[in-house]
Amino acid sequence: MALSHISFKKMNGLGNDFALLDARGDGFRLTADEASAIANRETGVGCDQVIVLERSARADVFMRILNADGSEVGACGNASRCVGALVGAELESEHVTIETAVGVLAARVEGDGFVTVDMGTPHFGWRDIPLAKEAPDTRAISLAITLPDGRVLEGPSVANVGNPHAIFWVSDVNAYDLSLFGRALEYDPIFPERANISLAEVLDDRTVKLRVWERGAGITQACGTAACATAVSAARTGRTGRTVEIRLPGGVIGIEWRAADDHILMTGPVAHEFEGTLTLSGGAVKVARAS
């Protein structure tokens, strides 16, 4: 069945970009192939994830997250900020609640293009990541990969912040080409639901440089949940304190792992790029930008 003249907005959080579609009126659902067609950077809107806004009985909006390969995931930090800004403007409110597949998030529109999202509490149990087998200490699990040049990456920290994450601690994130091995690690058998793969370089006890391979999307300019997972893992392993600045290729995200309740507060910018309409028919997408 063709879907015609669907309005969309193109937004990004630190270069991690999204096509946001509003299904609160028509209630349509996208197939994996349709989401992939929309995300295609040559023939579609072009984005890392397609975000579908739906009605929610528990919050101001439900956010459905579809990766560029069409797979659905439970959380996306940068998209949460974009949705918070968009719905906050609609409601003329600084406070927005966003339901996702893994729970309800609270967003606060800070002004000057910044939004803070309470990402909830992280999970560290091996079943919660999830891992395919028991790991006695998820601060450093038994996982290694030998790179073509003979170097070995091993002992990543793992955490779940709505999505599974593995963080490899390195002395220089720019010394590795993540595109050569990110996919292999994403699909390693130890991750039954696949995983986001990060390289993290601790600059000091308040600053971490990060490069991310996103599950279902590949290398992105920024990943909000990876920033959260890295921040809590850095604090948990004694590398940093609980408030850190995460530096990504697309810019900086501020993370506070609040001691009072272990909730993660993520603050970063959002940007509007353009908007338009699209029509889906027979697996093809036709995009019309607004003038």
Salt bridges, closest charged atoms under 4 A:
ASP17 OD2 - LYS10 NZ 3.29
ASP17 OD1 - ARG41 NH2 2.79
ASP22 OD2 - ARG24 NH2 2.83
ASP48 OD1 - ARG41 NH2 3.01
GLU54 OE2 - ARG29 NE 3.98
GLU54 OE2 - ARG64 NE 2.61
ASP69 OD2 - ARG194 NH2 3.19
GLU72 OE2 - ARG64 NH1 2.81
GLU90 OE2 - ARG24 NH2 2.93
GLU99 OE2 - ARG58 NH1 3.42
GLU110 OE2 - ARG108 NH2 2.78
ASP118 OD2 - ARG258 NH2 3.72
ASP118 OD1 - HIS263 ND1 2.87
ASP137 OD2 - ARG139 NH2 2.92
ASP149 OD2 - ARG151 NE 2.82
GLU186 OE2 - ARG194 NH2 2.73
GLU245 OE2 - ARG247 NE 2.82
ASP261 OD2 - ARG258 NH2 2.75
ASP262 OD1 - ARG242 NH2 2.69
GLU273 OE1 - LYS10 NZ 3.24
GLU275 OE1 - LYS9 NZ 3.27
